[in-house]
Amino acid sequence: MNGGGRIYSNLVRPVLFSLDPERAHRNAIRLGERLSRSSPARLLLRKFYDRQFEELKVERLGLRFPNPVGLAGGFDKHGHIYPVIGDIGFGHMEIGSVSLLPWRGNPSPTLLRLPQDGGLINRLGLNSEGVAVVSERLQNARFKIPTGINLVKTADPGIAGEEAIQDYLQCFAHCYPLGDFITLNLSCPNTAEGRTFEDSALLAPFLSKLKPLRDHLAGGGARKPVFVKLSPDLEDRVLDEILWLAQEHNIDGCVIANTTGRREHLRTSRKVLDDFGFGGLSGRPLKPYVQEMVKKVWDKTAGQFLIVACGGVGCDPHVHPAEEVWEYLKLGATLVQLHTGLIYRGPAIASMINQGLSQILKREKLPSLQDFLSVRTGQPHIQEPAGHNRRH
């Protein structure tokens, strides 16, 4: 662990963890926003944290990533702190989730730290300032690193069926010009019954209408990459349906995964978990589910879809986060994102991973990460699901 990481772990994190997690996050966003507006502060951040290595550069889908480590959607939900994320060593990031209409989300408490498990439970409820506010904020943005906009349908459960599809399409049209890529968050409940866009009855008509919209927005030029973000709790049958539909409609990749509803093998007491109630679990307990799903998708697609692994990196004090990233890359990921790891390790985490990955490439006698990714081969075998309806 470098000096910045030790200072955070020994001095800063204990103070932050003494605060209510929602308050701590708000304070972090306010600080990041102030730093983003200060050229001298950003220069200092780059001096201390921006560790880049030529051998870690990745080029995929027309985008150039200075390294494979990204900040996942959910941290900078409304586009307040994106300038400093590139300054502290990250290679890409997502802003959002952004919905078409403003949505307040759930009442407090919405966050619960699980320090014994290196985890976090959140039930923010897809709060968003709405696409109009976020679009205005990002209208003249100049991104230092590839930056995606993470989209979700407005969380109002009354917006369902065809209205839900139109809500999502309008949000996509507003955000397409803003980011370098778009991530469609499919796995959060969008109706009172808990249905999501991972349901093929919603996903198929949505993607069939998204495809011509992308062509129109591209204006005859190259289309920006579009990824789908999936739940780690999907049944294999549903995962196969999604991959088939994604292939049919020219989706470029998968972000694996969103948070999990499972609560297996946790050290945190059952009373604490029950008192808090429902929510999505992230951090170290999520990692084995993401590893399993990354391997499944790679085995099915063999590089046909770009895989972004998202879950658990940096949350285990006994494992160097670069080794966790390397494991995901070996399983089939091209890029890796983190969120909870930034909370547990602090702003030095991306530079820590970059330095570690550079050393791992030397250890493995690999000239570059791009070379490693290029030699991975396999035979995709996405099969049309039984009963699939081609009329959409």
N, C-alpha and C positions, 0 to 999 in steps of 0.2 A: 504494500500500500504506500502511495506517495505521500509527501508532506501535507498536501491539501486534503487528501482522504483521511489522514490521521487527525487533523484539526477538526474536520467535520464530525468524525465518529466520536472523538473524545470530548469535544467542547460544544459544537453547534447542535448535533442531533439530540443530546440529552435535554437541551433547552427546548427545542422544537417539540420533542416527544412529551414534554411536561405540559404543553398547550393542547387544547382541544384540536383535533386534526383538521377540522374545517377552518378554524381560525389560523392555524399554522399554514394551511395551503393559501388562504387569502393573503396572508402576510408575504408569502413567497412570491405570489403573483404581483403584488404591489411593488416589492423590491425589484423583481425582474423588469417590471414596466419602467421604473425609474432608471435602472441601469441601461435599458434599451435606448433611452433618450439622451444618454451621456456618452459622447465620443471618448473622453478620457477613461471612463469606467470600462467601456467595451475594449479599449486598447489594453487595459490591465488584465481583463478577463482572458483575452487572447494570449497575452504573455504567459499567464499562469496555467491555462487549461487547454489551449488549442494545440494538441499534439497530433500532427498528421504525418503519415508515412506513405511514400510513393507506392510501395508494394501493396497497400491496402485499397487502392482505388478500384472501383467497380463501375463498369459501364453496362447498362441494361435498358432496353426499351427507350433508347434515345436520351436517357438521363445519365449524368456523370455524378457518381457518389464518391466523395473523398475517402470514405470508409464505410463499412457495412452497418454501423451502429446508429440507430435512429431513436427519436423520442416518440413514443406511441401517442395516439389520440387520447384525450381525456385529461392531460396535464394543462396544456394551453388551450382551453376549450373555446375561448372567444377571440384569440389572436392578439393577445396583449404583449407577449414576451418573446415572439419568434426571433427578433434580432439577436438576443443573447444566446440562443440555443446553438447556433453555428459558432459562436465565439467560445463555447466551452467544449468544443471538440466533436460534437455530433455530426454525422454524415448525412442525415435527412431527418425530417420530422413530419408529424401530422398536426393540424389545427382542427379542433372540434371535439365532439361531434356537433355539427351545425344543423339545425332544422329550419324549415321554411318559415315557420311562425315562432314567435317567442314562447318559451315554456318555462315555467318557474321551477319545475322539478318537485322532488319530495321535501317535506318538512324535515328539519333537524331532529335527531342526529342522522347523518347520511354517510359517515365514515367511521370505521372502527379499525384501529391498528391491532395487529396480532404479533407483537414483538417476539414471542416465544417461537412463532412459526415463520417469522420473516414474511408476513403476509399483511393483507389489507382487505377489508370488506367495504364495498361501496354500494349505495343505493341512491345515487344522486337523482335518478329519475329523468335522465336525458334533458337536464336544464340547458337552455340555450337562449342567447339574446336575440336569436332570429337572424335569418339570412340578410335582411336589409342592413342591420347594424354591423354585422361582421363584414359584409361586402364593402360597406363604406370605409371601415377601418383598414381593410386590406387593398383598397382600390389602387393605391400608388405604391404598394409594398414592393421592395426589391429583396428577394430572398438570396441569402448567401449560400444556402444548401438546398437541394431538392426538397420542396415542401408540398405536402398533399393536404387536401381539405377532406376531412372525414365527415360524411353526411349520414343523417338519419332522418327518418320520417318524423314529423311533429308528433310528440308523444301523447297528444290528445287522443284518448281511446275512442272518441266519437268519430274520428277520421278513419274510415275503414273502407275496404273494398276498392272500387275504382277511384274513389276520392283519395285514398291513401296513395295509390299509384301516382295520381296527378300531383299530389303534394310533394312526393319524392322527386318526380321529374322536374318540377318547377325549381326545387332547391338545387338540383343538379345543373340546370341551365344557368342559374345565377352564379354558382360557384365555379363552373368549368373555366371561365377566363382567369380566375384568381390564382389557382394552384398549378404546380407542375404535374400533379397526378391527383386522382380522386379515389377515395376509399369509401365504399358503400358498406355501412355498418348494418348488416342484415339480421343480427342475432338478438337485438333488444326487443322486448314485447311491444307490439304496436296496436293492440286492441285489448278490450276489456277481458277477452278470453285468453290473452297471452299469446296469440298467434304472431309470428314474425315473418319477415320476408324470406326466411329459410324454408318456409312452406312453399312447395312448388306451385300450388294453386295461386299464390301471390307473386312468386318470383318469375314464373314463366311469362305472364303477360307484361310484367314490369320490364324485364330485359328485352322483350320483343319490341317495346316502345322506346326503350333507351337506345337501342342500336341506331335507328335512323336519327334520333336526336343528337347522338355523338357525331354522326357524319355531318349533320347540318352545322353544328357548332365548330367543327374542324374547318369548315369552309373550303374543302378541297385539299387541305394540308394534312400533315400527319396527325392522327388522333392522339390525344394525351392518354397515358395509361390509366386504366381503371382496375381497381382491386376490389374484392369482396372480403369483408371481415366476418369470420365464422365463429360459432360457439364451439368450445372444446367438448361439449356434451352431446354432440350429434350422434345419432345412430348411423351405422355404416350405410344403410339404405338411403337415408336422407343425404348424407355426404355424397354418395354416388350421383344422386339426382342433381344436386347443386353443381357438381363438377361437369356433368353432362350439359346442363343448361348454360353454364359459363362458357364451355367450349363452343356451343352452338352460337352464342351471341358475342363472341370475340372479347370476353373478359380476359385481362392480361395476367392476373395473379390472385393469390389468396393471402390475407393476413390471418395467421393462425397463432393465437386465438383471442377471443374475448374472455371475459371472466367466467368462472364456473360457479354453478349452484351447489356443487358437491362440498362436503365437509369431512372428508375421510382423513384419518391419521393425524388429526390436529392435536397439538399439546395444549392449546387454549382451552380453558374449562368449558364444559357444556353449558354451564349457567351463564357465562359471559356471552356465548354464542346465542343462546335462547333469548336472553334479555334484549340483545340487539335485534334479532330477528332476521328477516330475509335480506338478501344482497348478493352481489357478485364477488367472488373471492379471487384475488390476484396475488402475485408474489411467489415465493418459493413453493407453496403447496400446489400451485398451478402448473409448474414446470413439467412434471411427468406426463400430464395429460396433453400438453402442447407437444412434447417430444414424440409421443405416440401418434398424434395426429399429423405432425410434419412428415413422419416416416410413411404413414398411410398415403398421404397426398403425393409424396415423391414417388412411391411405388406405383401409384395409379397414373401419374402424369409424366414422370421421368424428365422434368425440365420443361414440359410444354407450358406450364404455368410458373411464373415466378412466385416463389414461396417466401413470405416474410414471417419469421418466427417471432412471436410476441408472448412472453410469459416467464417470469421468475428470475431473469438475469439480474445479478447483483444483490440478491436478497439472502444469500447463504454466506455467513461470515467465514466459513471453513473452506470455501471454494473461490478461486480467483475468477472474477466475472469473464475474463477473456477465455478461460477454459470452457465456460458455459456457452459462450458465443460460438467457439470452435466446435463444440458438440452439435449445436444446431446446424452449423454449416455442413458438417459431415453427414447429418441426417437428410440433407436436401435443401435447406434454406439458402437463399442468396443474400438476404438482408435480415437483420435482427432488430427488434424494437424493445424498449423497456420503458417502464413508467414507475412502478413501485420501487425498483432498484435505485432510481434517482432520490427517492425519499430516504432509503436506508443507507445509501453510500454517499449522497451529496453530489455537488457539481463536478467533482473530479472523476466521476465514473467513466465518462466517455474517453477521456485521455488515458485513464488507467487501462481500459480495454484495448485501445489502439496500441499502446506500448506493449501490452501482453500479446496481442495478435501478431505484431511484428516479430516478437521473440518466438512465437509458436511456428511461424512460417520458416524461420531459420532452423528451428529444431526439426521440423519435418522436411527440411531441405527443398522447400518450395520457393521459386523466385518471386511469386506474387500471388495474391488472392485471386486475381482474374484468371491466372493459369490454372489454379486449383478448380475454380468453378467451371472452366471451359472443358476440362477433361472428364467431368462427370457424365456418364452416359447411362442410358436405359431404354427400355421399350415401353412407351405409354400404352396403357390398356384400359382406357375409359370406355366402359360399355354402356350402351343405351339401356336405361332402367326398364324393367318389365312394365308394360302398361303406359309407357311414356306417350304423351299426346303431342304430335308434331303440328297440330293446327295452330298453336300459339305463334 
